[in-house]
């Protein structure tokens, strides 16, 4: 397959804002492609070259990429830097450079999909002395034979910013259109949710049809996409929703980890499917010593503890250990953690995700020995609101955020990748809406004035609407930032700076600067109000109004554990608003 054929599809996708049209365009590509290419097409269309949980990550530094561009085209570095300073987008800079490059066919080779993918994979794996030169050579080699539009997307892939707005759900829609039916879509979604490898699902569907996808199994080493919870604000509401009886467990303020245990070792994955094993070797060691079976997939919360008192510490303490390699042993000593397990998804060859929670919990209690470093989550089955409230207060006293309420009914399966009322969060702030925090995505910014002249004065923040796969504005955020924040946050945002509003952003406001949705910040506000200018759940209460968060303030926490599409949903804001009205009445 020629890489240029894929590029034509990308250009067609970028020319429409309709998710349905995007899915149809992709479906046509899938139908016309050899099954052996489906995996690569799926990965690259989402801006990757391998599944999310693989260690190979795209994201070549812009400066290194621009040097490779100069090597491939013979253009002076000063000219390329001049374009970069003006445009700020490697794809656009590359397209402009190639438009002015004298094209030659001497010694050129076909630029196939396989060739581009192989080169990018080698770039990701290059390490050690001389790796930068090797990366530039590999990239320059494929750029040399690229047309301007092909080079544009190679640039975006190499630097980790694809910017065509294709989420997993759109790919799933396209696969269903191409190889199955709309009724088969839940089976495709489940296969993705239990494997976290949409390329594998696509290839299986192309080769073996929907029956092949239905036969896909949970596998140790492939992280399962996390089951998510809704939120309610009182014990009475919780019990009413969960048929009068539920399992209540401590909601720890830590890092959610899914552990895969086998004879070959232990892998630890975050909720974002990041491999955290190197950052938490002490957790892997403790879990190996506590585990009594052959292989398993278990979930729990890595909670920082005070080494002197044994009390829980805030989640931010865990972040001190992330990204550290050279002085990790010192970090382990300074920031110890305890692993509190709450679920077992697979054990000794048996997939437990379709079993009810009580059975999974029983298996968990049998396959793990309690040690000082590995414990089960504190949990009780309760059916009385007063007892729930008592347990809730005990959780707060013990340093937790609140409780998780979980269904114990026969249908209390593990719904991978789904949010629903089988699991419900009950946190201390929920008794008074907007005392709770929300996690919002920065989609734009406004230039600052006065002391903030020369930087951003406020950020345009958005919620995520999974129904439309769009980001909807909910507030301008300008409070709560320290001097350090004002220096570092713009640096993070500028890596995803765009010339115009991102395709999936729904905004009535015109920001001075637009970003690709990426950075998730924790925000606290005074209340939720109706707004004629914000688009969050517009029309939910009044046709001409959405929701806005009044007096928003950055808490100081950047949600590095969340992707943009893991942010607070627009529907959650609607629920909070309605509860707020109910309380005020």
N, C-alpha and C positions, 0 to 999 in steps of 0.2 A: 504494500500500500504506500502510495506517495504521501509524504507529509503535507504537501500542498492541498491534497483533497480534504484533509482534516482542517486545514486553515480556512478553506472556503466555508466550511460548516461554522467555524468560530465567527467568521465575519457575518454570516447570516444570523447567528444567535445574537450578536452584538447590535444588530440592526432592529431588533424588536424588544419591547418591554413585556410582551405577553408570555407568561410561563407556559401556557398551552402550546403556543407556537414554538417555543424553545423545545418542548418535549417532542413535538411532531418532527422538528428538524433533526433532533438527535435520533429519533426512532428510524427515520429514513436512512441515516448513516449506519445504524446498527444492522438494518436489514441488508444493506448492500456490502457489508464488511465480512471478511473471513472470520470465523469464530475465534481463530487463534489471535486475532488482533483486538478482540473486544476488551480484554483486560486492560491493555495499554491505552486504548481510547478512553475508557472510563477513568482511569487514574489521571491521565494528562488533562482531560476536560475539566477535572476538579482541581487542577493545579498541582498534582502529585505525579510521582513515577512509580510508587509502590503504595500499599495500604497505609492508612494513617498510623498504625501501631508499629510499623517497621522503623528501624533506626535511621534509615536513609532519609534525609530531609533536604528539599530544595531551599534555596535562600542564599545564593552567592552574594557576597557583599557588593554593593553598587560600584565601588571604586575598582574592585577586581574585574567585575563584568565590563566596565567601560575600557579598561586596559585590553581585555580580550577583543572588544569591538574594534579598537584601534589596530590591533594586530591583524584582525581578519580583513579589514577594509583598507589599510594603509593611510587612513585619515589621521591627521595630527591629534594628539591627545588634548591639546589646548582648544581645538575646535570642538571636539566632543564634549569637553568640560563646559564650554560656553553654552552648548545646546542643553546639557544637563542642568546647569544653573537656571536656565530659562524654563525648561519643560518639567523637570522633576519626575519623569516617567521613562524608565529604561526602554520600554516598548516603543514609545513615540520617538525618543532620541534615535533608536536603532533604525526605525523606519525612515526618518529624515536623512540619516547618514547614508543609508542604502539607496535612497532616491537620487543622491548626488554621486553615488559610486559608479565608476565606469565598469559595466558588466562585461565579463569575459567567460567563455566556455572552456578555455584551455584548462586541461587537467581537472575539470569538474566531474563530480560523481553524482549519481541520483541521490536526492535527499529523501530517503524513505522514512516511514514511521519508526521502523525498527532501528535504523541508524541514529535518529534523534534520541530515541529512548535509551539506547545503549550508551551513547555519549553522556547523557545527563546522569545516568546511573553511575558511570565511572567517575564523573565529577563529584558526586555525593560521597563516593567511597574513597576518594583520594585523601591521603592523610600523611603526616610526617614531613620530613625534609623534602623540599622540591615539589610539594603538593600544589602550591599556588601556580607555579609555572605549568604543571601538568594540567590543571583545571583550565587555564587560559588556552593552552594548546588544543585541548579537546573541544572547547567551545568555539575557538576560532576555526577549527576544522569544519564544523557543520555550518557555521555562519558563512564561511567562504562560498559554499554552494547554495546558499539560500537566496530566494527572491525577497524584496523588501517586506512584503506582508508576512512571509514565513519567518523572517528574521525578527519581526516584531513580537511574534508569539514565542519564539525560542527565548528571546530576552525576558519576557514575562515569566516563562516557566523557570528559567535559570535563577532568577532573582526572587522567586516564590510569590509573585503577585500576578495571578492570571487575569483577574478583573473581568470575567465574562458573566459572573453572577449565576453559575450553575451549582445548585445545592444537591445533596444526595437525593432528596425527594423528587426533583425534576428528572434525575437519571433513572430512578425507579419507575416513574411514570413512562418514560421513553422505552424502557425495557419491556414493560407490560404491553405497550402499544405495538412494539416490534415483534415480540415473540410469544405473547400470551393474550389475555383479555383483562378488562378492567376488574372482573371478579377475582382474578388470580393475584391481584396486586398485594393483598395481605400476606400471601405466601412468599412473595418476593421480599416484602418488607421484613418478615420474620427471618428469612435466610440471611439478610443483611445484618439484622440486629443481633443474631447469635454468632456471626462470623466476623463482623466489622470489616468485611472485604467485599466491597461492591463490585470490584473487577472480577473476582472469583464467581460471584453470583451471576453476573452478566455472561461470563464464558460458559458456565454450567447451563444457564437457560438457553443460550444459543446452541450448544451441543446436544443437550439431553432433554430440552423442553421443560415444561412446568413440573413434570413428575420428578425430574432430576433435582430441581430446586427444592421440592417438598422433601426430598430425601437427604438434604444437607443437615448435618448434625453439629451439635456443640463439640468443640475440639479444644483440648488443653493447648494453650499457646496462641489461640485466637481470642482476644478479649471480647466479651459480650457487652453490647452497649447497655449503659446503666438504666435501670428502672428509676423513674422519677416520681415525685410526690406533688400533690396539690396542697392547699393550705386552708385551714379553718381556724376560728378564733375562740371556741369554747368547748369544754368537755361534752356538753349536751349536743352540739352540732356534730362532733366527732362520732359519738355513739349512735346518733340518729342515722348518720350516713353509713355506718358500718354495722347495721342490723342489731344494735344494742350491746355488742360485745366485740372486743378487739384485743390484739396484743399491743401494749404500749411499751416503748423502749426509749432509753435516753437518746437524745439528739446531741451527739458530740460535736464540738467545734474543732474539727480537724480536717485532714485530707483523705477523701474517700479513695480507697485502694482496692483493686480486684487482683487477687493473688492466684497465679496458675502454678500448681505444684505437680512435678513429675520426677521420674528417675533422673532425667537429664538436668534438673535444676529447678529453680523458682524464678518466675517472672512477676514483677509488680507493675500494674498499669493504673494510671490515673483515670478519672472520669473522662478526660479528653483523649484517652487511649495513648498517652505518653508512657514510654517505658521508664519507670522510676526505680528500677532495680539497683542501678549504680548509686543512686542517691540514698537508698535505704538498705544497705547490706546487712545492717543489724536486724532489721525487720525480717528479711529473708532468712537469716540464720536462726532467729527466734522461732519463726514459723516452722522451719524444718525440724527443729527440736520438739515442737509441740504437736506436730501432725502425726497421726497414727495409721494412715492409710497408704495406698499406692500412688494415686493421683487425684487431684481435686481442683475445683475452682471455687474460691471463697471470697466473700466481700467483707470489708470492715472499714473502720475509720482509724487513721493514724493520728493520734492525739498527742500534742506536746505536753510534757509534764515537768513540774518543778523538781529539780534533782534533790533539793533539800527537804521539801515538804510532801512530795508525791502528788500535789494538787495539779489540776489541769491548767494549762496556759492557753492564751488566745491562739487562734489559727495562724496568725502572722508569724509565730515562732517557728512553725514548720518551714516557712518560705526561706528561712536563713540557710537551710540545707540544700535548697534546690540550685542546680547549676554549679555547685562546688565540686571540684575534682581533687585538686592538689592538697588541700587541707581538710579533707572530708573526715578523717579520723578525729580531728579536733572539733569539727562541727557536731559529730555524733556525740561526743562527750559533753559539749556545751548545750546541745539541744536534743536531749533524749526524747523518745516517743514510746507510746504504748499502743499496741494494735488491738482494737476492740472489734471482734468479728460479729456480724449480724446476719449473714446469709451464706448458704451453700448451694451452688448452682450445678455442680457436677461432682460426683464422687465414685471412684473406683469403677469407671466405665459406664455409669448411669447418668443420663441427662435428667436433672431435677427441676429444670426451669418450668416444666408443665405440671409439677407437683404442687399441692397447696403449701402455704407457708408453714403450718405446724409440722409437716413431714420434713421440710427442708431444715427447719430449726432443730428437730430431733437428730437428724443426720449430722448437723454441725456440732452438736454437743457431744456426739459419740466419736467424731473423727479428730477432735482437738483436745489436748490436755491443757488445763489452765496453768499458766506460769506467770511470773511477775511481769513479763513483757507481752504475753498474749492472753487475752481474756475474751469472754463473750460479752456482748452488749447487755447492760442491765435491763431486764424486761419482765413485765407482768401481764397476765391476761385479766382484764377488768371489765365490769359491766355497770359500774356505778359512778356517776359524775363526780361525787365527792371524793371517792377513792382515786379517780383520775387526777383531780386537782391536787390532792395530797402528794401523789407520786410526782406530779409536775413540779410542785414546790421543792420536793426533795432533789429533783434533777437540777433545778436552779441552784440550790444550796451546794450541790456537788460540783458546780462549775460548768454545767452543760447549758446549751441554748434553750432547751425545752424538751419536748417529747416527739417521737414519731408514733403515729397510730397506724396499725397495719391490720388489714382484714385477715381473719382466720377461717373464712368460709371455704367451701369446696372449690370455688373458682379463684382462690387467692394465689394464682400462678405468678411466676416472675415475668412480667411483661417488659421484656428487653426493649430499650429505646423509647418507651412510652411513658407519658405522664397521665396519672389518673387518680381516682379516689380509693384505690386499694391501699395506697399509702398516703397518709396525710400528715403534714407538718403542723405542730402546735408549739409556737415559740412565744417567749415572754412578751414580745412587742405586739403580738397580734390582738391583744385585748384592747388596744387603742390604735387604730389604723394610722399609718404614717409615722408612728413611733418605730415601725418596722422599716428596715432598709429594703431597697430594691437594687437590682443589678442592671445597669443601663449601658448601652453601646454609644460610643462617640461616633457620630456620622458627619459632623461639620464643626466649624469654629468661626468665631467672630473676632476681628482684630481688637486688641486692647487699647485703652486710653490711659492717660495719666501715668501712674506707676507701672502699668502693664503695657505701656507703649513699646512696640517692637516685638511683642509676643501676642499670644491669644488671650483675650479678655474673658471669653466665655466659650463653652463647648455646647454644641447642639446634641442633645442626648435622645436616644430612642429605645423603645421596647421592640420585641420581636413578635410578629404575628405569623404563626406557623401555617394558618389556613391559606394565607396569600403569599407566604414566603417573602414577607416584606418587613422593613424596619420603619416604625411609625414614631414620629417625634412626640416627646412628652414634656420637655423642659429645656431651658437654657441654664447651663450650670456654670456659675462663676464664683461660688463660695467654698471655703474649706481647703483651699490649696495653700500649701506652704511654699516658701521660696524655692525649696528643692523641687517640689512638684511642678512649679511654674517653669523650671529649667529642664526637667527630664521628660514630662508628659508630652510637650510639643515635639521632642526628638523622636519619641515612639510613634506619634501620630503621623509625622511627616514621611515616615516610611511607606505609608499607604495613601499619601496625598493624591487626589485626582483632579483632572481638569474640569470636571463637571460632576453633578450629583450621581451617586452610584445607582445603577439600574433598579435595585430592589429597595431603595429608600423612598418613602412617601412623605414628602414635606411641602407645606405651604410657605415656609420661610425660605429666604435665599441667604444661605451662609456665605461668608467671605471666602471660606476655604471648605472643600469637601474631602471626605476620607472614605476609603473602603471600610465597611464595618469590621472592626477587629478588636479594639481596646474596650474592655468591659470594666466599668468603675462602680463601686458600691456607693449608693446615694441615699441620704435620709432627707425627708421633706416634712413640712408642717401638715399639709393636707392635700387631698386630690380635689380639683375643681374642674368644671366644664370650661372648655376653651374653644373659641372660634378659630384659633390659628394653629393649634396642634392637631395631629392626625391620629393619635392613639385611640383605637376603637371608635373612630368617628361614626356617628349615627347610632351608637348603642343606647344613648339616652335621648338625644335630640339630633335631628337630621343635619343640623348646621354646626354641630359641636363635637369635638373630641375631648380627651382628658389631658389635664396638665398637672404636674406636681408643683405645688406652691412652696416657695422658699427652699429650693433644693440645696443640699450641702454635701460636698464630697467628704466621705468619712475618713479618707486616707488609705483605703484599701483598694488596690487594683486586683480584680478577680483573674489572676493568672491561670486559675484552674478552669476557667470557662471560655469557650469560644463565643463568637457573636451570637450564634443561634441558640446558645444556652442561657441567654439573658432572660430577665423577667419578661413574661409574655404580656401582650396587650390585654388578653382576657383576665389575667391576674389583677391588672390595674382596675378593670371594671368591677371585679369581685370586691376589691378593697374599697372602692368608692361606695358600692351598695351597702357594705357593712358599716362604713363610716356614717352614711345617712341613717341607717337603722339605729346606731348608737346615739346619734344626736337627737333622735326622736324618742 
